[in-house]
Amino acid sequence: MKLVQKLGIATASAAIGITGVGTSSAAQAVQLFDFQYSFPSYEANGTAISASGILTTTDLDPIKNNYTITGITGTRKVEGITETIVGLLSPGTYGINDNFLNASTPLLTQNGFSYLVSGSGEDGNGNVNVFYSSFNEGYSELSSDVDYGNFSVIPRPVPEPYTVVGSLLALSFGWWTKRKQTVASQKYEKEF
């Protein structure tokens, strides 16, 4: 009887695990990208601007060939002052941003993405917009003080759902087995 119960539990666990792996989840849809940019000063006496951090996006939209940026963390440096990136601004709120990251070059649209920093930002209120100009064929911020420069993204690896579910199943089975051994050992000690 005990063997039948164990086989039943193992079969049910395997079925649940396989079902969980095949089911689409929010974790599968999240992509992470390390971003970095630096824009030189437009004027001789101006200051260069740089920023780096992590962009959180949805999964690739195969029709539009882009990702929707849903979050951002990092820092922005201007005039030797480091500003913390507080969060992403909603589409259309600053610089007519659309918050898209393209899968191929140019990496940003002409509307780009906008975010809020802990300091003054480009407009004195903490707002920053990064975009691509097809006219100048370069990336920049809305600020008129900076010229066009470099913008790059590198995808971060996200654990495969199969790996995560498999690990959870293995840990659960190991815990269950250890618990059964402990209970059996305690029963044995009580009998003698």
PASEBA-1860 file (N, C-alpha, C; in nm, 3 decimals):
! residues 192
1> MKLVQKLG> 0.083/-0.120/0.000/0.000/0.000/0.000/0.086/0.125/0.000 ~ 0.194/0.125/0.079/0.280/0.242/0.086/0.347/0.270/-0.048 ~ 0.384/0.165/-0.119/0.447/0.182/-0.250/0.349/0.246/-0.347 ~ 0.225/0.206/-0.343/0.122/0.263/-0.430/0.103/0.411/-0.399 ~ 0.101/0.447/-0.270/0.086/0.587/-0.231/0.205/0.670/-0.281 ~ 0.325/0.617/-0.265/0.445/0.689/-0.309/0.444/0.709/-0.461 ~ 0.406/0.603/-0.534/0.399/0.616/-0.680/0.292/0.718/-0.721 ~ 0.182/0.719/-0.650/0.074/0.814/-0.679/0.120/0.958/-0.655
9> IATASAAI> 0.189/0.981/-0.547/0.240/1.115/-0.515/0.344/1.158/-0.618 ~ 0.434/1.067/-0.653/0.537/1.098/-0.752/0.474/1.130/-0.888 ~ 0.374/1.053/-0.929/0.307/1.077/-1.057/0.234/1.210/-1.056 ~ 0.165/1.239/-0.946/0.093/1.367/-0.936/0.191/1.484/-0.939 ~ 0.303/1.472/-0.870/0.404/1.578/-0.870/0.459/1.601/-1.009 ~ 0.488/1.492/-1.080/0.540/1.504/-1.217/0.437/1.571/-1.308 ~ 0.311/1.532/-1.296/0.206/1.591/-1.379/0.191/1.740/-1.353 ~ 0.192/1.779/-1.226/0.181/1.920/-1.191/0.302/1.997/-1.243
17> GITGVGTS> 0.419/1.938/-1.229/0.542/2.003/-1.278/0.540/2.024/-1.427 ~ 0.499/1.923/-1.502/0.494/1.936/-1.648/0.390/2.038/-1.689 ~ 0.275/2.039/-1.623/0.172/2.138/-1.652/0.223/2.279/-1.623 ~ 0.292/2.296/-1.510/0.347/2.428/-1.474/0.450/2.476/-1.572 ~ 0.530/2.385/-1.627/0.633/2.423/-1.723/0.570/2.469/-1.853 ~ 0.464/2.402/-1.896/0.400/2.436/-2.023/0.316/2.562/-2.016 ~ 0.279/2.603/-1.897/0.195/2.721/-1.882/0.277/2.848/-1.895 ~ 0.225/2.942/-1.970/0.293/3.071/-1.985/0.280/3.149/-1.855
25> SAAQAVQL> 0.388/3.211/-1.814/0.385/3.287/-1.690/0.445/3.425/-1.712 ~ 0.422/3.514/-1.617/0.478/3.648/-1.625/0.630/3.644/-1.622 ~ 0.687/3.544/-1.553/0.832/3.535/-1.546/0.893/3.509/-1.683 ~ 0.821/3.436/-1.768/0.871/3.408/-1.901/0.871/3.534/-1.987 ~ 0.783/3.628/-1.960/0.767/3.745/-2.044/0.865/3.858/-2.010 ~ 0.936/3.848/-1.900/1.025/3.955/-1.858/1.164/3.938/-1.920 ~ 1.217/4.046/-1.975/1.352/4.048/-2.029/1.428/4.159/-1.956 ~ 1.555/4.138/-1.931/1.638/4.239/-1.866/1.754/4.275/-1.958
33> FDFQYSFP> 1.782/4.404/-1.968/1.891/4.454/-2.050/1.976/4.551/-1.969 ~ 2.107/4.532/-1.971/2.198/4.632/-1.916/2.210/4.741/-2.021 ~ 2.190/4.867/-1.981/2.205/4.975/-2.077/2.315/5.071/-2.032 ~ 2.367/5.142/-2.129/2.471/5.241/-2.100/2.470/5.343/-2.213 ~ 2.485/5.469/-2.176/2.503/5.571/-2.280/2.591/5.683/-2.230 ~ 2.651/5.752/-2.327/2.730/5.871/-2.295/2.716/5.967/-2.412 ~ 2.685/6.090/-2.378/2.665/6.194/-2.478/2.759/6.310/-2.448 ~ 2.842/6.349/-2.545/2.934/6.460/-2.521/2.861/6.593/-2.516
41> SYEANGTA> 2.928/6.693/-2.464/2.871/6.827/-2.456/2.857/6.887/-2.595 ~ 2.749/6.958/-2.619/2.726/7.024/-2.747/2.814/7.149/-2.758 ~ 2.837/7.215/-2.646/2.917/7.337/-2.644/3.054/7.308/-2.583 ~ 3.151/7.390/-2.616/3.287/7.370/-2.567/3.296/7.375/-2.415 ~ 3.216/7.459/-2.351/3.222/7.471/-2.205/3.114/7.390/-2.135 ~ 3.042/7.307/-2.209/2.934/7.226/-2.151/2.986/7.102/-2.082 ~ 2.894/7.021/-2.036/2.928/6.901/-1.962/2.869/6.779/-2.031 ~ 2.948/6.673/-2.039/2.900/6.546/-2.094/2.805/6.480/-1.995
49> ISASGILT> 2.718/6.395/-2.047/2.621/6.324/-1.965/2.636/6.175/-1.992 ~ 2.628/6.095/-1.886/2.631/5.950/-1.904/2.531/5.886/-1.808 ~ 2.489/5.765/-1.842/2.396/5.690/-1.757/2.416/5.541/-1.782 ~ 2.382/5.463/-1.681/2.387/5.318/-1.695/2.291/5.254/-1.596 ~ 2.249/5.132/-1.627/2.158/5.063/-1.538/2.094/4.944/-1.605 ~ 1.973/4.910/-1.561/1.902/4.793/-1.613/1.764/4.836/-1.662 ~ 1.730/4.793/-1.784/1.596/4.812/-1.838/1.520/4.680/-1.822 ~ 1.399/4.687/-1.771/1.310/4.572/-1.764/1.209/4.589/-1.876
57> TTDLDPIK> 1.189/4.483/-1.956/1.098/4.492/-2.070/1.004/4.372/-2.073 ~ 0.905/4.382/-2.160/0.822/4.267/-2.192/0.901/4.179/-2.286 ~ 0.847/4.064/-2.319/0.909/3.977/-2.417/0.901/4.044/-2.554 ~ 0.982/3.999/-2.647/0.988/4.056/-2.781/0.853/4.044/-2.852 ~ 0.804/4.155/-2.908/0.686/4.154/-2.992/0.734/4.120/-3.133 ~ 0.706/4.000/-3.184/0.762/3.959/-3.313/0.707/4.039/-3.432 ~ 0.590/4.097/-3.417/0.531/4.174/-3.527/0.598/4.311/-3.537 ~ 0.613/4.379/-3.425/0.675/4.512/-3.424/0.827/4.505/-3.411
65> NNYTITGI> 0.880/4.387/-3.374/1.024/4.365/-3.353/1.081/4.458/-3.247 ~ 1.004/4.474/-3.137/1.054/4.556/-3.027/1.005/4.503/-2.893 ~ 1.062/4.558/-2.790/1.025/4.528/-2.652/0.961/4.655/-2.595 ~ 0.868/4.641/-2.504/0.813/4.756/-2.432/0.888/4.766/-2.300 ~ 0.948/4.880/-2.275/1.022/4.902/-2.150/0.919/4.923/-2.038 ~ 0.930/4.843/-1.932/0.834/4.851/-1.822/0.897/4.898/-1.691 ~ 1.029/4.904/-1.687/1.097/4.948/-1.565/1.241/4.985/-1.593 ~ 1.298/5.061/-1.500/1.438/5.104/-1.515/1.498/5.128/-1.377
73> TGTRKVEG> 1.625/5.092/-1.362/1.703/5.126/-1.244/1.842/5.168/-1.291 ~ 1.912/5.242/-1.209/2.047/5.282/-1.245/2.082/5.420/-1.197 ~ 2.183/5.479/-1.262/2.228/5.613/-1.227/2.256/5.694/-1.353 ~ 2.251/5.826/-1.336/2.282/5.922/-1.443/2.384/6.019/-1.385 ~ 2.488/6.050/-1.461/2.595/6.135/-1.412/2.605/6.260/-1.501 ~ 2.599/6.378/-1.437/2.613/6.504/-1.507/2.688/6.602/-1.416 ~ 2.785/6.673/-1.471/2.867/6.769/-1.396/2.925/6.708/-1.269 ~ 2.967/6.581/-1.276/3.026/6.514/-1.161/2.927/6.473/-1.054
81> ITETIVGL> 2.800/6.499/-1.076/2.696/6.463/-0.979/2.623/6.338/-1.028 ~ 2.611/6.240/-0.939/2.540/6.117/-0.974/2.396/6.128/-0.925 ~ 2.303/6.110/-1.018/2.160/6.111/-0.987/2.110/5.966/-0.993 ~ 2.030/5.926/-0.896/1.971/5.793/-0.897/1.848/5.794/-0.985 ~ 1.837/5.692/-1.070/1.717/5.678/-1.153/1.606/5.624/-1.064 ~ 1.499/5.702/-1.051/1.389/5.669/-0.960/1.289/5.574/-1.026 ~ 1.259/5.595/-1.153/1.162/5.508/-1.221/1.132/5.555/-1.361 ~ 1.061/5.473/-1.433/1.020/5.499/-1.571/0.897/5.588/-1.573
89> LSPGTYGI> 0.893/5.681/-1.668/0.775/5.765/-1.687/0.680/5.697/-1.786 ~ 0.551/5.714/-1.768/0.451/5.655/-1.857/0.467/5.709/-1.998 ~ 0.431/5.628/-2.100/0.440/5.675/-2.238/0.364/5.806/-2.260 ~ 0.425/5.895/-2.337/0.361/6.022/-2.372/0.370/6.130/-2.266 ~ 0.444/6.108/-2.157/0.446/6.207/-2.050/0.562/6.305/-2.057 ~ 0.674/6.266/-2.122/0.785/6.359/-2.134/0.860/6.328/-2.263 ~ 0.864/6.424/-2.353/0.930/6.405/-2.481/0.853/6.314/-2.574 ~ 0.725/6.301/-2.553/0.638/6.213/-2.632/0.696/6.072/-2.636
97> NDNFLNAS> 0.752/6.027/-2.525/0.815/5.896/-2.517/0.716/5.783/-2.542 ~ 0.765/5.676/-2.608/0.682/5.558/-2.628/0.736/5.437/-2.550 ~ 0.856/5.449/-2.494/0.918/5.345/-2.411/0.937/5.213/-2.486 ~ 0.982/5.221/-2.612/1.012/5.101/-2.690/1.163/5.083/-2.703 ~ 1.207/4.959/-2.695/1.345/4.920/-2.722/1.340/4.827/-2.842 ~ 1.403/4.868/-2.951/1.400/4.788/-3.073/1.496/4.670/-3.064 ~ 1.461/4.561/-3.131/1.546/4.442/-3.132/1.664/4.458/-3.226 ~ 1.657/4.555/-3.316/1.768/4.581/-3.409/1.793/4.732/-3.411
105> TPLLTQNG> 1.900/4.773/-3.479/1.933/4.915/-3.483/1.837/4.990/-3.574 ~ 1.801/5.111/-3.540/1.835/5.182/-3.417/1.763/5.119/-3.297 ~ 1.831/5.117/-3.184/1.778/5.052/-3.065/1.660/5.127/-3.003 ~ 1.651/5.257/-3.031/1.541/5.339/-2.978/1.465/5.403/-3.092 ~ 1.342/5.442/-3.064/1.262/5.516/-3.162/1.293/5.665/-3.149 ~ 1.232/5.745/-3.235/1.250/5.890/-3.228/1.186/5.947/-3.103 ~ 1.092/5.875/-3.043/1.030/5.920/-2.918/1.106/5.870/-2.796 ~ 1.173/5.757/-2.809/1.258/5.705/-2.703/1.185/5.666/-2.576
113> FSYLVSGS> 1.261/5.666/-2.466/1.203/5.635/-2.335/1.237/5.748/-2.238 ~ 1.150/5.766/-2.139/1.170/5.873/-2.040/1.169/5.815/-1.900 ~ 1.250/5.878/-1.815/1.258/5.834/-1.677/1.278/5.952/-1.584 ~ 1.262/5.927/-1.455/1.273/6.029/-1.351/1.398/6.001/-1.268 ~ 1.473/6.107/-1.237/1.593/6.094/-1.153/1.574/6.170/-1.022 ~ 1.659/6.139/-0.925/1.651/6.204/-0.794/1.702/6.347/-0.798 ~ 1.773/6.385/-0.903/1.826/6.521/-0.915/1.741/6.607/-1.006 ~ 1.806/6.701/-1.075/1.733/6.797/-1.157/1.695/6.744/-1.295
121> GEDGNGNV> 1.762/6.639/-1.344/1.730/6.586/-1.476/1.763/6.687/-1.584 ~ 1.697/6.676/-1.701/1.724/6.769/-1.810/1.643/6.896/-1.799 ~ 1.526/6.886/-1.737/1.434/6.999/-1.735/1.426/7.070/-1.599 ~ 1.510/7.031/-1.504/1.506/7.091/-1.371/1.405/7.025/-1.279 ~ 1.318/6.938/-1.334/1.217/6.867/-1.254/1.248/6.719/-1.239 ~ 1.365/6.676/-1.285/1.404/6.536/-1.273/1.371/6.450/-1.392 ~ 1.313/6.508/-1.498/1.274/6.431/-1.616/1.389/6.417/-1.715 ~ 1.399/6.298/-1.776/1.502/6.271/-1.875/1.438/6.192/-1.988
129> NVFYSSFN> 1.472/6.225/-2.113/1.426/6.150/-2.230/1.547/6.113/-2.315 ~ 1.558/5.986/-2.351/1.664/5.937/-2.438/1.597/5.890/-2.566 ~ 1.651/5.928/-2.682/1.585/5.898/-2.810/1.687/5.877/-2.920 ~ 1.637/5.840/-3.038/1.720/5.825/-3.157/1.674/5.927/-3.261 ~ 1.768/5.998/-3.320/1.736/6.095/-3.425/1.778/6.037/-3.559 ~ 1.682/6.013/-3.648/1.715/5.962/-3.781/1.781/6.071/-3.866 ~ 1.751/6.197/-3.835/1.812/6.309/-3.909/1.962/6.315/-3.882 ~ 1.998/6.306/-3.753/2.140/6.311/-3.715/2.203/6.173/-3.701
137> EGYSELSS> 2.121/6.069/-3.717/2.165/5.931/-3.705/2.245/5.907/-3.577 ~ 2.182/5.942/-3.466/2.248/5.922/-3.338/2.152/5.926/-3.222 ~ 2.201/5.888/-3.105/2.124/5.887/-2.981/2.159/6.010/-2.899 ~ 2.061/6.060/-2.824/2.086/6.176/-2.739/1.976/6.189/-2.634 ~ 1.990/6.290/-2.549/1.884/6.329/-2.455/1.818/6.454/-2.510 ~ 1.700/6.485/-2.462/1.629/6.605/-2.507/1.704/6.733/-2.475 ~ 1.788/6.728/-2.375/1.863/6.846/-2.334/1.937/6.906/-2.454 ~ 1.930/7.036/-2.469/1.999/7.101/-2.580/2.148/7.117/-2.553
145> DVDYGNFS> 2.192/7.080/-2.433/2.333/7.095/-2.395/2.422/6.979/-2.440 ~ 2.361/6.866/-2.483/2.441/6.751/-2.520/2.427/6.718/-2.668 ~ 2.532/6.659/-2.723/2.534/6.619/-2.863/2.494/6.471/-2.873 ~ 2.505/6.416/-2.992/2.471/6.276/-3.014/2.590/6.187/-2.976 ~ 2.558/6.071/-2.919/2.665/5.983/-2.872/2.627/5.838/-2.877 ~ 2.686/5.760/-2.786/2.670/5.615/-2.784/2.559/5.570/-2.691 ~ 2.484/5.470/-2.736/2.382/5.404/-2.656/2.394/5.256/-2.684 ~ 2.403/5.174/-2.578/2.414/5.029/-2.599/2.331/4.954/-2.496
153> VIPRPVPE> 2.287/4.836/-2.535/2.217/4.745/-2.444/2.275/4.605/-2.461 ~ 2.279/4.532/-2.349/2.325/4.393/-2.349/2.220/4.313/-2.274 ~ 2.164/4.209/-2.337/2.065/4.128/-2.267/2.124/4.056/-2.148 ~ 2.047/4.049/-2.040/2.088/3.973/-1.921/2.020/3.837/-1.928 ~ 2.090/3.732/-1.887/2.026/3.600/-1.889/1.917/3.591/-1.782 ~ 1.804/3.533/-1.821/1.693/3.509/-1.729/1.680/3.358/-1.717 ~ 1.667/3.302/-1.596/1.658/3.157/-1.581/1.543/3.100/-1.665 ~ 1.571/2.988/-1.729/1.468/2.919/-1.808/1.359/2.867/-1.714
161> PYTVVGSL> 1.232/2.873/-1.755/1.123/2.822/-1.672/1.140/2.674/-1.639 ~ 1.192/2.595/-1.735/1.213/2.453/-1.709/1.312/2.432/-1.595 ~ 1.416/2.513/-1.591/1.517/2.502/-1.485/1.457/2.536/-1.350 ~ 1.380/2.644/-1.345/1.319/2.689/-1.219/1.222/2.584/-1.167 ~ 1.132/2.536/-1.253/1.032/2.437/-1.210/1.099/2.306/-1.172 ~ 1.198/2.263/-1.250/1.269/2.140/-1.218/1.340/2.149/-1.084 ~ 1.401/2.262/-1.058/1.469/2.282/-0.929/1.370/2.278/-0.814 ~ 1.256/2.342/-0.831/1.154/2.341/-0.725/1.102/2.199/-0.700
169> LALSFGWW> 1.080/2.123/-0.808/1.035/1.984/-0.792/1.139/1.900/-0.718 ~ 1.265/1.916/-0.757/1.371/1.839/-0.692/1.381/1.873/-0.544 ~ 1.374/2.002/-0.511/1.379/2.044/-0.370/1.260/1.991/-0.292 ~ 1.141/1.996/-0.352/1.021/1.947/-0.285/1.029/1.798/-0.260 ~ 1.074/1.724/-0.360/1.086/1.579/-0.345/1.190/1.544/-0.238 ~ 1.302/1.616/-0.240/1.407/1.595/-0.139/1.357/1.622/0.001 ~ 1.282/1.732/0.018/1.225/1.765/0.149/1.127/1.658/0.194 ~ 1.041/1.613/0.102/0.941/1.512/0.134/1.008/1.382/0.175
177> TKRKQTVA> 1.113/1.341/0.102/1.184/1.218/0.135/1.251/1.228/0.272 ~ 1.316/1.340/0.297/1.383/1.360/0.426/1.281/1.357/0.541 ~ 1.168/1.418/0.520/1.063/1.420/0.623/1.013/1.279/0.651 ~ 0.992/1.200/0.547/0.946/1.062/0.565/1.049/0.980/0.642 ~ 1.178/1.002/0.612/1.284/0.929/0.683/1.286/0.967/0.831 ~ 1.267/1.095/0.860/1.267/1.143/0.999/1.150/1.083/1.076 ~ 1.032/1.083/1.013/0.913/1.027/1.078/0.933/0.878/1.104 ~ 0.985/0.806/1.005/1.008/0.662/1.021/1.111/0.636/1.132
185> SQKYEKEF> 1.215/0.717/1.138/1.319/0.702/1.240/1.261/0.726/1.379 ~ 1.175/0.828/1.393/1.113/0.858/1.522/1.021/0.744/1.566 ~ 0.947/0.683/1.471/0.859/0.571/1.502/0.940/0.452/1.551 ~ 1.049/0.427/1.485/1.136/0.315/1.520/1.192/0.332/1.660 ~ 1.235/0.457/1.692/1.291/0.482/1.825/1.186/0.465/1.934 ~ 1.062/0.500/1.908/0.955/0.487/2.006/0.923/0.340/2.033 ~ 0.935/0.257/1.931/0.904/0.116/1.947/1.009/0.044/2.031 ~ 1.132/0.093/2.030/1.239/0.026/2.106/1.286/0.110/2.218
END
